[in-house]
């Protein structure tokens, strides 16, 4: 019966959407095959990224990049007559669209190049002139290491950095590096000739080479310069290195050593230019799988980057439901077992079977770029990079090492290029999690099931079409106490109906206990006895809800029910959702209601509770900052709200404003010597008064 009801609702939803001109994802209809997969505009991120169109067989038919994915992808869904004929044919051939967000526009450019080279999409314009992207090569194993630009990568003892998107920028970067770190760039023939004659080349005369060929620098000093260049390019020399250079430059300038300061300035500039190095490509030795997970109480999304030979060769995303309060580390353990179990099965096959599998995988890789890293031709890598260390890490490493027949290490990096890629994978996982949630919430069938489940579990006479949820937030001392009210109608958030309450308390200063604060908020919402004199309720609140949800336990449910009864609201149902065990408490019951964790009803009521908590915390933080600033800076002559905002924006917190000297205060725009002096005296006067009170 319930299934028939849901099917009828689903059909009604589809018919209603078609009549309204929208597809199943909530996007506007185009009247052609694009309606099959057009994403909702709000689901497309605004970040830079790379996108792939696939045909009905999963083949990649086009790879593109965008500075703003939303702006670019929505342009493909305009009327067909507005599109270029080639683009028109491409979008009508496509049957799916996917995207990957990256950090910078430059990274999207390089990743696009790599994937075009990998998938050879039919609708990409591919130049056939054998042009390749430039790399910076370092012969680190040579007695006197050499640095140069090349467009080819050969296996051996040479380290390559790149590829870089533009050779002009690459040459400028190298020029800056050589001024700061003058290592040799000449080939072996010229270097050997200069060694014989003890006469260095022109680059030594203009300061771009330290002339190791003429003995003007020792072998060890020259190698140290080379190591510093490598450190800049790989990112090992990070923010601390830059701040040290900045400090040395300032010190040299103060000592009137301007030439030294200029050299240090050049090092800082070339360092800033070099860290633009694209993180889409790592050093050539790295083979790794990178996994990151974004999750909440009910589900998780996992995104993976597969790196072979230092290049991101593929990616994949999984959605996982949480069961039995499984932790993040346990979930990551199960994930690794699931992904690599297929490799274990393939390794059990005979050599002949393996040959067939390899051919099949190779063909699949050529067509789609998918699953190519789960095959014998691309075995388990030597490194698995995670953001969360899995349970039983040592056992997993041992198990995978046996499959790979070589050492496999699981790492959680804290810095460097691998950490950056792990962060990038997390961004994509978080985006996928949000999309899964939105698609789940926007489904009429799912929302109907959730509301009916709540009706049954709470013993309501009808499904709660309007639900209001309340939460109280305050600091440990009770300061800046606030309440929040959020509204869901038909299972969807109605943000225009959200309300915030500044808790007054008995003396008008707040600091009430949580139950008293909750009662005050509910009375201000539902008491309609004083509408003539104080008509806040009639003006600012819509019609009454079917269900009131409280963030809390049994005591909160009892307090809320009593407050509504005192306000004459006897026909509104009340429940509370406890955070720790996710229990639902009714005011008159001695035992909680336990819903299945994966049920639609639990998912909906959790989402409502979490949204209420988020809204309360957000208001509380703003109020606390405002109160802190007001209490410290009010009353200073000439320092009004605008200057208070400037001070807070510049220093970041009230504590830093207090600890600032007069010279530091004058760095704020509009703050002169007199105002800085007044602020300094006032804040230190407050400090002295506080010390005296403590004494």
N, C-alpha and C positions, 0 to 999 in steps of 0.2 A: 504494500500500500504506500509506504513511505517512498519506495523506489519509483513508483508510477508518478507520485506527486513531484519528485525531483526531476524526472524526465520531462513532465509537462512544463515545469518551471524553466528547464534548460531550453526547451523548444520555444517557449514564450520569450525567453531572454534573447535568443538568436533572432526571432522575428522582430522583436522590438528594436534590437540594434540595427538590423537591416533596414527597418523603416526609418530609423533615425540617421541612417547613413554611416554606420560605424561597423567595424569588423569585430571578431571575437576578442581581440586584444584591446578594444576600445579606441581604435584608430579609425580615421575617416576612410570611407570606401573610395577606391579609385575606379572601380568598374572593370578591372582586368585581373590578371593573375597575381598582381602585387598584393591583392587583398588577402591572399593565403598566408602571408608572413609579415605584413607591414606591422612594425612595432608601434606602440603608443609613444607619442613624442616625448612625454615626460619620463619615459623609461630609458631614453637615450641620453648618455652623460654628455656634459659640456666640455670634458677634458680632451686633450689631444689623444689621438689613437690611430690604430690601423684597423681596417675593416675588410672582410672577405665575403664575396657573393659566391654561392654554390648552386649548382644545378640540381635536377631531380636525382642524379646519381651520386651526389655528394662531392663532385669535382669542383675545385676552386676555379671559377671562371673570371674573377676579377679581384685584384688586391688594390686597395687605395689607402691613402693617409688623409688626416684632417687635423687642423689646429683645434677645431671645435666639432666633435663628432655629430652633435645634434644638428648644427647648421648644415653640415655637409650631407648627412644621410636623409634629412627631410627633403632636400632638393631633388632626390631621386623619385619622390612620390608626387611630384607635381603632374599636371595633365600631360599626356604623352606627346601632344603636338608641340609642347614647349621644350622637349628633350631633343638632343642631337640624335640623328638616326642610329648611330653606333650605340649610344647610351640606351636608346629606346629598345633596341634588340637585346641588349644585355639584361635589362631589368625584366623583360618579358621571358627571357630564358631562365632567369634565376628562380629558385624555389626556397631559398633560405638566406638569411643575412646574419652575420655575427661580427663582433668587434672586440678589440682588446685595447684598454686604456694604457697609456705610457706616461712618462714623466714630462718630456719636452717634445716640442715640434721636431727638433733635430733627431731625436731618437725614433720618432715615427717615420721620418724619411729613410733612415737606415734599415729599420725593420721592414718597411715596405720593399726596399730593394732586395733584401735577403729572401723574402717570401716570394717575390716575383721570380727570382732566380730559382727558388726551390720548387714552386708549383707550375711555373710556365703557363699562367692563365691565358686563355684564348682571347679575352677582350682587352688585355693590357698591351700597350704599344711597346714592344721590346726591341731595342736597338740591336742589330746584328753585327756591330763593328768591333766586337771583342773588347769594348771599353770596360774597364773595371775601376773600382773605387781605390783611392790611395790609402796606403798603410804607412805607419812609421816603424821602421825596422831597427833593431838593436842587436848587434853581434856580441852579446854579453859574454860568450865563452872565449872570445879572442883575447890575446895577451893585452892588446890595446883596443878596447871595444870601439866600435864605429856606429854612428847613427846616420840614417839616410831615409829618403822617401822612395817607396816602390809601389807598383801596382800588381805585383805577383807575390803569392805566398808559396814558399817551397818548404817541404819538410826538412828538418835539420835542427841545428843548434841556435837558430836565429829566433828572437822574440819579436812578435808583430803586435802593434797597437792600432786599433781602428776596426772597420774602415771609417774614414772621415767622409762627410757628405760633400765638402767642397775643397778642392786641392789648393785654392788660393788661401783659404783660412788655415789649411794645414801648413802651408809654407810660412805664413806669418807666425803661426805657433812655434814652428821649428826655429825660425829666426830669433824669436824671443827666448826660447830655451837655450840656444847657443850663446846668446849674450850673457845669460845668467850662468850657464854651465857649459863652458867652451870645450867640448869633446871633439874628437876628430870625425870628419864626415867624408874624407877622401877614400878612394879605393886602395886596395893593397899595393898596386903597382906604383902609384904616386907616393904612398907612404914609405915604401922600401927605397925609392929613389931619394926622398928627402932625408931618410936615415943615413944613406951613404954620403950625401953632400953636406949634411948638418945645416941645410938651408930650408926653413919652413916656407909654406905657401903664403899667399896673400891673406887668407883668412886669419892667420896668426897675427898679422899686422893690424887688422881692423878689430881684433878682440873677439873673434868668433871661434877661435881654436887655441888651446893651451900649448900647442906645439910639442907633443910628447916625442915626435920624430926627431927633434933637435935637442932633446934632453932638458927642455925648459920646465918640465914638470915630471915628477916621478911616476912610475908605473902605478903605485898604490894611490897617489893623489888623483890621477886620471881615472882610475877605476871607481874611486869614490864619487867623482863628478857624474860618471855614467850611472851609478847606483841612485844618485839623487834625481837624475832625469827619469829613470825607471820608476822611482817612488812617486814622482809627480804624475806620471802617466797612469799608473795603476791605482792612484788614490791612497796609497799607504801614507804619504805625507798629506795630512788632512788639515783641519781647522787649527789645530795646535801649532803645526808647522807655519801656517800663514800668520798666526798671531805673533809667533816668535820673530818672524821676518819684519812684521810691522813694528814691533818693539825695538828691534835692532836699527831699523831705519830712523825711527824717531830719536833714538839715542845718538845716532851718528849726526843727525841734523842739529840736535842740541849742542853737540861738541864741534859744530861748524865743519864736520867732515862731509862736505856736500857730494864729493865724487862717490864716496862709499854709500851714502844715502841714495844716490841715483842708481847705483848698481843693485841695491836692495829693492828699490822701487821697481826696477825692471824685472827682478825675480818674482815679485808679487804679481805683476801684470801677466807674466808668462804663466805663472801658476794658475791664475784665474782663468786664463784662456785654455789651459790644458785640461782643467777639470770639466770643461764642456764635453770631454771625451764621452762618446756614446756608450751607455751601459747596456745597450742591446747586444753588444758583442764583447766577450770576455777574452782573456788571454788564451792562446791557441791550445794550451795543454788541458783545458778544463772540459771534462765530461761529467755532467751532473744533472740530476732531476731536482727541481725546486718546487716545494709544495707550501702553500699557505692556506689558512683556514679562517673564515669568518663565521661566527655562530651566535645563537641565542639559546634559550632554554629548550626550544622544540626542534630546531633543525640547524644544519650547518651547510656551508658551501665551501668547497675546496677547489682551488685553482692550481694548475701545475704548468711549469715551463720545462721543456725538455731541451737540454743544451748538449750538443755534440760538436767537438772540435772548436769550442768557444763560441758557437753560434746558436741562437734560439731557433731550433729546428721545428718546434711544434708546441702546442699547448692543449689543455683539456680542462673541463670543469665538471665537478660532480656535486649533486645535492644529496645530503644524507640526513635521515631522520634520527633524532635522539631517542633512545629506548632505555628505560630503567636507570635514569639519572647517570648516564655514562659521561665520564669526564672528557675534557679536550685531549688529554694525553692518551686515554684509552681509545678515543675515536681515531686519533692519528695512527695508533698502532694497528687498529682494524683496517684502516684505509690502506696502509702499506701492504698488509697481507693480501687484501683484495686485488690491488693493482698488479702486484708481482706474482700472484698465484698463476696467472696465465703463462708466464715465462716458465714456471716450474713444470706445467703440463707439457709445454713444447719441448722442454729439455728431456722429457721421458720418451719422446718419439725416436724412431730409428733414423739413421743418417739419411736414408732415402726420403723419409717423411719430412725431415728437416729441410732437405733440398726443395721439396715442393712448397713447404711453408715459406721458405725464403723467397721463392719466385713470386708466390702469391702476395706476400707482404710488400715486395719491391714494386709490384704492379699497383697495389693499393696506395703505396706511398706516392707513386708518380701521379695518380689520379687525384687524390684528396689530401695527402699529407697527414693522414690520420693513422693511428695504431702502429706506425712504423718503428716505434721504440719499444714495442712489446714482443719483438721477434728475435730470432737467433742472429740476424744480420746487425741488430742494434741491441746488444745485451744490456744487462743491468750496469749502470755506470759505477765508477769507483766512489762517487760522492753522492749523497742524498742530503739536500739542504732543506731544513724545516724551520718554521718559526716557533714551533712547540715541540719539546722533546717528548717522544712517545714512551709509553710504559714498556718496560722490558727492552730498552734500547740495545743492550749487549746481545740479547738473544736474537733480535731481529738482524743485527749486523752479522752475527755468526751464521744465521740461516741464509741470508742473501749472499754472503761470501761463498758458501758451499755451492749455491746455484751458479754464481758467476765464475767460480773457480779462481777467485782472486779477492783481494781485500776490498770490502765495502765499508765505508765510514759514514755515519749519520752525524751531521753537525747542525748547530744552531748558531749562526754567525751573529756577532754583535756590531760589526762595522765592515766597511769595505764594499766591493762591488757585489759580492754574493748577498750581503745584507740588503743592498739596494734592490736587487732583483726579487728578493723575498718580499720586500715591502710592495713592490710592483705587483707581485702575484696576489698579495693580500688585498690590494685595491680592487683587483679584478674579482676576487672572491666576494668581497663586500658588495660590489655592484651586483653580482649574480644573486646574492642572498636577498637584496632589496627587490630585485626583479621577481624572484620567486614569491616573495611575500605579497607584492603588489598584485601579481596575477592570481594568487590565492584569494586575496581579499576582494578583488574586483569580480570574482565569479559569483553570479547570482545564486547558482545552485549550492555553492559552498556556504555562502552567507545564510541561505535559508536553512541548511542543515545545522549550522552553528546555533542560530536563534531557536530552532525547534529543540535542539539538545538542551540548551539552557532552560527553556520552558519546562521540559520534562524533569530535569535535575532539580530545579528550584521549586517545582510544584506550582507553577504559574498557570493562570487561567488562559493566557494567550502568549504568543511569542513577544518578547520585549523589543518593540520596534524602536523605542527611544531609550537609550541607556545613558545615565550620567554617572561619572566616577569622580571621587574626591580624594585628595591627599593633602597632608600637612607637612611642611618643610621648615626647619629652623636649625640654627647652629647649636653646638653643645651648651652654650650659655643661654639659649633661648632667644637670641637676638634675631631681628629681621624675620619674624615668624610670618609665614604666608600660607595660604591655601589655594588649591587649584580645583577647577571644575572643567572637565572635558566632556564632550557629547558625541555619541555615536548614534546615527539614525540608519536603520536598515543594515546594520553591520558596517557602516562606513563613517569615518571621522567627519564631523561638521565643525571645522575650525572656526568658522564665523560665530559659533555659539559658545566657544571657550570663554571662561571667565577667570579672573584672578582676584584674590582677596588678601588684603593686608590685615592680619589678625590684630584686633585692638586690645583684647584682654579687659580685665576689670578696671584698670587705671588708665586705659588708653595707650599703654606702652607695650602691649603684647606680652611676651614671656609667660603665656599660659601653658598649662600642661597640654599634651597632645589631645586628650579627650575633650577638654574644655574648648580648645581651639577648633576641633572638629564640630562641636555643638554650635559654636558661634557662627561658623561658616554656613552650616546647614540652616540655622535659623534665619540668617540674612538672605538665604536663597528662597526659603519656603514660607516664611512668616508673612502673611498678607493682611494682618490686622491694622497696620498703620499705612495703608496705601495712600490715604488722603494726605497725610503729613509727610511721609517719606516714601515716595513711590519708586524707589530703586528697583523693586522686584518687577512691577508691571512694565517699567520702561526697558530694563536691561535683560530680562529673562523671557524665554519663550514658554511654551506650554509644558505642563508637568511631564516627567519621565514615567515610563512603565517600571523601570528598575533603577535603583541607586546602588552603586558598587563603591565600597570603601577599601582603600589600601590599608590592610591591617588584619587583625584576628577577631576573636569572639567579642572582646570588650568594645572594639570599634563598631562592630555590628549592633550590639545592644545600645550603645550611645547614639548611634545614628537613628535607630528605630524610635527611641524615646524622643529625640529632637523633632522628628517628623510628626510624631503623635501630638507633641505639645504645640506644634504649628497647625494642627487640624488636618494633617495629611495622613489619613489612615488607610488609603487604598493604593499606596506606593510600596512595592516590594523592596526589601533591603537585603544585601548580603555583603560579606567582606572576603577579600582574597588575601591569604597570608603568603608572604614572599617565600619563606624558607621551604615549606613542604608543599606549596601550591594547593592549600586546602581552602575550600569555600565554606564559610561560616554563616549560618542563619541565626537571627537574634534569639529565637525560642528553642533552638536545638542544642543538646549537650554534646553532640558529636559532629565533626565536619563532614561535608560532602566531598568525595574524592572522584574526580573525573579522570578518564584515561588521558595520559599525557599527550597522545597523538590525536585526540579527538578535536573536531572542529570547534566545539563549544569551549574547550579549554584554551585553544589557540586564540579565539576571539576575546575571551575575558582577560587573558594574560596581556594581549595587545592593548586593551583598554586600560588596564591597570598600569602598565609600563608607560603609556602615553601620558597618563595623569601624573605619574611620578616625575617624568621628564619635564613636563610643563611647570610643576611646582618648583623643582630644583632650579630651572632656568630663571624664574621670577625671584626666587630667594637670593640667588647670586647677584642679580642686578641690584636688588634692594640693599643687600649687605655692602656692596661696593659703594653705592650712593650714600648710605648712612655713614660708612667709615670716612669717606671723603668729606662729607658735610661736617662731621663732628670735629675733624682736625683743622679744616681750612676755612670754615665759616668764621666770619668776624674779622678777617684780615682785611685791612683797608686796601681797596683797589683790586682784590681778588674775588671776582664773581664766578658764576657758573661756567662761563666760557674758559676762563683761565684755569679753573679747576679741572676741566676736561682736558685741556692741553697738557697740564702737569701729569695727569694720570696716564694719558696716552704716551707721553715721552718716557716716563719712568716705569710704567707698568703696574705699580702697586703703591699704596700709601706708605708702606714700610720703606721703600726705596726713596720716596720723597723726603721722609724724615731723616734718612741717613745721608742725604745729598748735601754737599757743601754749597756755599753761595756761588762759587764759580760754576758748579754743575747746574744749579738752578737757572743761571743766566743763559744756559744753552737752549732753554725753551723759548720758542718764538714769542716775542712780546714781553718777556720778563727781563726788565733792566736791573741795574744795580740796586735801586731803591726798593723795588718790589721783591727782589731776591733777598735783600737784607731783612725786610719785614716778615717774609715767609720763614726765613731761617730763625729769627728771634722768636716768632710765635710757636713754631714746632719745638724748639729747644726749651722754651718756657714751659710748654706742656710736659716735656720730659722731666724737667726739674721738679714740677709740681707733683708728678707721679712718684718720683723718688722720695720726696719729702713725706708724701702720704704713707708710703711703705715703711719709712723710718718711724 
